[in-house]
Amino acid sequence: MTATSAVRETPWRSHNGLELPDRVPRADRAAWEARGLCPDADLFTLFRRNVLAFPDREAVVDDRGTLTYGELYAEVVRVAGLFAEAGLGARDVIALRLPNGRLAAAAELAVYALGAVALPYPLGGGVRDTRALLSRSRAGGAVLSEPADVETAAELPWTRAVFRTSAGADGLDRAVSRTAFRPADRPAEAGAPARFLVSSGSEAEPKLVAYSHQALAGGRAAYVRALAGFPAEPPRFLVLVPLASSYGSLGVPVALAALGATLITRERFDAREALRAVVDHRPTHVFGVPTMLRRMADLPRLRGEPAPGLRAVVSSGAALPASTATACRERFGVPVVTVYGSSDGVNCHTVTPAGDTAGIPDPAVAELRIVRPDGTPADTGEPGEIQAKGPMTPLCYVDAPELDARYRTATGWVRSGDLGALDEAGRLRVLGRLKNVVIRGGYTISPAEVERELGTDPRIAEAVCVPVPDEEFGERLCAAVRPAPGAPAPALDAVTAHLAARGLERRKFPEYLLVLDRMPLRPTGKVCRRTVTARAVEALGGTTPVGATVRVDFEAGPFTHAGELAH
């Protein structure tokens, strides 16, 4: 294979007509390949190499027990045979919405065995995401565990094969194909699309980001390989987040395919069960969002702690509060690694204390630069937008050329939308977000989506959603509303009932309601979000209970009505 043979000159085209251009400049890709930063094989080929090298090594440890690499390979071939029997193949996108566990791992690897593209996305929240994601990706197949999702997928014109799980002998977890499936020697090109990462970002609908086999097994795996440090024994990763999430992509394509690690996972997160997994299964690394890690650290110690073999606790998905980092270090007695990154192709990690820096960018993962608003490079220490380009850079956004135009420069740099600075030692300091998003416990909420639904409530004249700081989740969403003339001031439970009736996912509901007598405006006539945020933080303080409705007169002080909102 030549240095540029994996670079696509023409867009990849799916069976259903989806085109995926490669936005990575050819010269950059060739340079990364020449340095050995991009593997020359697809994910399934890499996985099969691991199977041949150590068939008896533990591959997946889940709620049902343990599968070795040899046993997992047999499951992958079984599921791939069912996909092939249903007419799915190398030019298809296959959506996967499954709980963590062996079937989720086998199904994703089976997609790669076909040479197809995987679209995993997390459970929860109704059918809105299913309809949007399967439509945008033109998915030819789907594996779904929720009956409502199955019905929605069956109605879409693109989706030819819909598989259910846990549905007796016909379910994907039990069915057997009529003919034996034989994977190709190399099912896909290394530079071909492999997986779509889902990011809610700042858009009203989730974004889809197309990653190649190289970007996942090369750049995206490089940061995991670096923090694992090549121990004498194979690493064992306890991944607490959904494997179908962007953060969770370190599970199947990285841990199992690229690194040959053991993947430990639980179907659902429970802090006590997660601690039990640390003791019983002895991971070398625990991956979670700050909220998960804090809940674990606050529990009473179990017999068997501290767990032998644990080398690091890894936090990502949201800013890590200093108190949580301290609690984790004291509880687990190991370094706490913080990872700054996004599904768009940005990454930087560090073991320095929270609140210091995000570390020094690793060129094997992604080079970072800081850019002024006019596009010129910022000086050392000068704030600007964080931009990234490197072996983990994705191919493109899926069916969204407007996002490519907005978030990619002409030379291939990814615009993060985050504000940062590089100090004299080359360390990155993340200073805030340029994008209007709220990150609650690692989950990204688009205020624009919630505001749009609030705008359908006749009791509300204006609505703005802003983040307020929270020790447990990092941020919570506060809805600031001005009642319609003549309408009584709404309470939070009435507002969330309206959002539920509109079909909005519950985890996107505001957890505070700020009722304003007027909206502060900027000189342009737009609502000043900064002023609304400051007033929300001031009015709520640090003691206002979650679920409260707070009324604010800009000429007077706030008063609070407490209400409960179960989450």
Order of alpha helices (4+ residues) and beta strands (2+ residues): beta-beta-alpha-alpha-beta-beta-alpha-beta-alpha-beta-alpha-beta-alpha-beta-beta-beta-alpha-beta-beta-alpha-beta-alpha-beta-alpha-beta-beta-beta-beta-beta-alpha-beta-beta-beta-beta-alpha-beta-beta-alpha-beta-alpha-beta-beta
